[in-house]
Amino acid sequence: MDISYDREADALYIRLLAGEHECRVVRLTDDIALDFAAGERLVGIEVLGASRLFKSPEHPEVELRNLLPLVAAA
């Protein structure tokens, strides 16, 4: 997962799938859009006007819960 912020566009993007994908965009609101790849896989979430929503869009607070540690296969 990758979270980036474009100050000029005031847009926060949360990328869930790496790589290039041809996406279908679904707008939830004027400020929030979801990018879906083939198979309805969620690629990313775009938030416009991010500076209004986060105390610090360049360093948003992220809380990870209930994640199991990744164990490399031997």
C-alpha positions as a Markdown table, in Angstrom:
| # | Residue | x | y | z |
|---|---|---|---|---|
| 1 | Met | 0.0 | 0.0 | 0.0 |
| 2 | Asp | 1.2 | 3.5 | -0.8 |
| 3 | Ile | -0.2 | 6.8 | 0.3 |
| 4 | Ser | 0.7 | 10.0 | -1.6 |
| 5 | Tyr | -0.3 | 13.6 | -1.4 |
| 6 | Asp | -0.2 | 16.1 | -4.3 |
| 7 | Arg | 0.0 | 19.6 | -2.7 |
| 8 | Glu | -0.7 | 21.4 | -6.0 |
| 9 | Ala | -3.9 | 19.4 | -6.6 |
| 10 | Asp | -4.7 | 19.0 | -2.9 |
| 11 | Ala | -5.3 | 15.3 | -3.5 |
| 12 | Leu | -4.5 | 12.3 | -1.4 |
| 13 | Tyr | -4.2 | 9.0 | -3.1 |
| 14 | Ile | -4.2 | 5.6 | -1.4 |
| 15 | Arg | -2.9 | 2.9 | -3.7 |
| 16 | Leu | -3.8 | -0.6 | -2.7 |
| 17 | Leu | -2.5 | -2.6 | -5.7 |
| 18 | Ala | 1.0 | -2.0 | -7.1 |
| 19 | Gly | 1.6 | -1.8 | -10.9 |
| 20 | Glu | -0.3 | -0.3 | -13.8 |
| 21 | His | -4.0 | -1.1 | -14.1 |
| 22 | Glu | -6.7 | 0.0 | -16.5 |
| 23 | Cys | -9.3 | 1.4 | -14.1 |
| 24 | Arg | -12.9 | 2.1 | -14.0 |
| 25 | Val | -13.6 | 5.2 | -11.8 |
| 26 | Val | -16.5 | 5.3 | -9.4 |
| 27 | Arg | -17.3 | 8.6 | -7.8 |
| 28 | Leu | -18.7 | 8.4 | -4.3 |
| 29 | Thr | -18.9 | 12.1 | -3.9 |
| 30 | Asp | -17.4 | 15.2 | -5.6 |
| 31 | Asp | -14.3 | 14.7 | -3.5 |
| 32 | Ile | -13.9 | 10.9 | -3.3 |
| 33 | Ala | -13.3 | 8.4 | -6.1 |
| 34 | Leu | -12.6 | 4.7 | -6.2 |
| 35 | Asp | -10.5 | 3.1 | -8.9 |
| 36 | Phe | -11.4 | -0.5 | -9.9 |
| 37 | Ala | -9.4 | -2.8 | -12.1 |
| 38 | Ala | -10.6 | -5.9 | -13.9 |
| 39 | Gly | -12.4 | -8.4 | -11.6 |
| 40 | Glu | -13.6 | -5.4 | -9.5 |
| 41 | Arg | -10.3 | -5.3 | -7.6 |
| 42 | Leu | -10.0 | -2.0 | -5.7 |
| 43 | Val | -6.8 | -0.3 | -6.9 |
| 44 | Gly | -6.9 | 3.0 | -5.1 |
| 45 | Ile | -8.9 | 5.7 | -3.4 |
| 46 | Glu | -8.6 | 9.4 | -4.4 |
| 47 | Val | -9.6 | 12.1 | -1.9 |
| 48 | Leu | -9.7 | 15.7 | -3.3 |
| 49 | Gly | -9.6 | 18.7 | -1.0 |
| 50 | Ala | -7.5 | 16.5 | 1.4 |
| 51 | Ser | -6.2 | 19.5 | 3.3 |
| 52 | Arg | -9.7 | 20.2 | 4.6 |
| 53 | Leu | -10.1 | 16.6 | 5.9 |
| 54 | Phe | -6.7 | 15.8 | 7.5 |
| 55 | Lys | -4.7 | 17.7 | 10.1 |
| 56 | Ser | -1.6 | 17.0 | 8.0 |
| 57 | Pro | -2.4 | 15.4 | 4.5 |
| 58 | Glu | 1.3 | 15.1 | 3.8 |
| 59 | His | 1.6 | 12.8 | 6.9 |
| 60 | Pro | -1.9 | 11.4 | 7.6 |
| 61 | Glu | -2.4 | 9.5 | 10.8 |
| 62 | Val | -2.6 | 5.8 | 9.9 |
| 63 | Glu | -3.7 | 3.2 | 12.4 |
| 64 | Leu | -3.3 | -0.5 | 11.4 |
| 65 | Arg | -5.4 | -2.9 | 13.3 |
| 66 | Asn | -5.7 | -6.7 | 13.4 |
| 67 | Leu | -2.9 | -7.4 | 10.9 |
| 68 | Leu | -1.3 | -10.7 | 11.2 |
| 69 | Pro | 2.5 | -10.7 | 10.7 |
| 70 | Leu | 3.7 | -11.8 | 7.3 |
| 71 | Val | 5.7 | -15.0 | 7.6 |
| 72 | Ala | 8.0 | -16.0 | 4.7 |
| 73 | Ala | 7.5 | -19.5 | 3.4 |
| 74 | Ala | 10.5 | -21.7 | 4.2 |
